[in-house]
Amino acid sequence: MTEAQTDKADKKRRLKKTLFASGIGAVVGFFGAMGVMKLLDGEAMPEVSISVEIAVLVALLYVLTGFAVGVGLVSPKMGASFLNVEDADELREQRSMLGYSAIGMTGAGLALGIAALGGEIGVIDPALALALYGVLMVLSVWVSLKSWSRQDELMRAVGRETGSSAFYLVLAIGGTWALLAHLGFATGPDPLDWLTMFWALMLIAAFIVVGRRGMLMMR
């Protein structure tokens, strides 16, 4: 097989893997979101605002992402079929770093979900919600630092760019929203809306940075 044929076959393989992973993510995300919305709209739950619904959906995205990485670490062969790695051996080599990242993502998602469901009209007592949120965020920060110490220079650069991009997205979107509310052109964001923006815009920033570096296509 010539080099051109090998390159073409590799591109085809990567495209198939990208479509496969995207399809799995879309299906799991869809049914997960449907389940969450059905639960929030159930008779056993008090009526919640759109802010709570959006926050819980963003939290779900974090939890599902952490869960997907966790599944890949438990079964590297399976994980190599839908995670952006070369093969199962790469997952085994990065088990420690990715394990901490998975715990951090899951913890951050649970923290946002608990915050959204806490409060006066929530289903979780405010004091309990605050305590759980604090514990989960401390855990998420700690494991994120552990993961950072095990990352290579490329991953650290992606992390720094993601943080910087997220800051400007919050400033542009949240700041504009707050300004319009201050001037009387719109209803201002609720405190929960700000929390949701911090979480959601971090994901969007990561997507932008990874895409800009040409890392969206599966390996």
PyMOL commands that set and color helices and strands:
alter all, ss='L'
color gray80, all
select helices_A, chain A and resi 3-40+50-74+76-79+88-93+95-117+126-149+153-182+191-212
alter helices_A, ss='H'
color red, helices_A
deselect
rebuild
show_as cartoon
